[in-house]
C-alpha cells in the first residue's frame, strides 16, 4: 500500500496513573497489613507498551485518553519524554485519568485494581483512523471499550496494517477480535482462559487456528509460538532476579512489535522481547522499569545482523 509509514507503530490503549504500594505479601479478605512504601507513576497496558516500543527504537504514536488533571499531565509528559507522539492522546474534561492501585510483594509478585476513568472513551476519531491506516502495526489491549477495539481492528484490516492484540483482561465473547488479529500475545493463564483448553500448548494451538500467530509468554521459562494449530517454536528467557513483575508482559509486547516493525524475523524479535522483559523485572515500576535500546543491546551481544539491536537515533 502506498503512503504506509514503514516501522510506524500505533498503540491504541489505556493510560493510568499507578499508585504502587509495596508490602510483604498480599492482604487476605478483611485483613489489614502495614505497607513499606507508596509511589505514583505511569502505567496502563497501552502506555506501557508504547513506552517499551519507543525505548526499543520504534516510531510510536499513542491513541488514548486522560483526564484534565495532574495525573493526565504526568502521563502525557512520560510519553513525550520517551519520544512517543501524543497528537492522538485526548483530554476528557468529564472524567478523571484512569487509576490503578498496584500491590507489589517482597517476592516481586503483584495484584492490580483499575478504575478506568477517561479510558472509557469509546469513539474512534477520524485522526485515529488515518493513523491506523498509515501505520505498519496497530497494537491493542482490552482495557479500553471492546467496541472501540473491534472498530480499530477492522480499520487496520481494511488498510493492510498488521494487528497485534494483548487480550487482557480476558473476558467472554472475544472470538471476533481474535479472528481479526495477526499476532496474539498473552500469558499462559490468559491463553488457557481464552481458549478453554487446559495446558499452555493445547491452548496456544487452539488459539492459533483463529489468530495468524500466537505468542504465549511463560515468565522465567521464556515464550512459545503457535501457528496453524501447532506449537512451532520455544524461546528461552534470560535468567533474572525478579524485584517487580509489573509491566513485564507489556515490555515483552512493546519490544516484540518494535523489532517486527523494523523488519526483524520473528525468532530474533522474540529473543529481544524475552530479554527486555527479564531486564524489566529486575527493577521496580511499570513504564519506569522498561529497558532502553542500549540496555537490550548489552544483554544481547550475539544477536546477529541485520536485526542486531543498536542504539536508536533521535
ABEGO torsion letter per residue (X at the ends): XBGBBBGBBBBBBBBBBBBBBBBABBBBBGBBBBBABBBBBBBEAAAAAAAAAAAAGBBBBBBBBBBBBAAAAAAAAAAAAAGBBAAABBBBAABBBBBBBBBBBAAGBBBBBBBAEAAABABBBAAAAAAAAABABBBBBAABBAAAAAAAAAAAAAAGBBBBBBBOBBBBGAAAAAAABABBBBBAAAAAAAAGBBEAAAAAAAAAAABABBBBBAEAAEBBBBBGGBBABBBBBBBBBBABABGAAAAAAAAAAAAAAAGBBAAAAAAAAAAAAAAAAABBEBAAABBBAAAAAAABAABBOAABBBBBBX
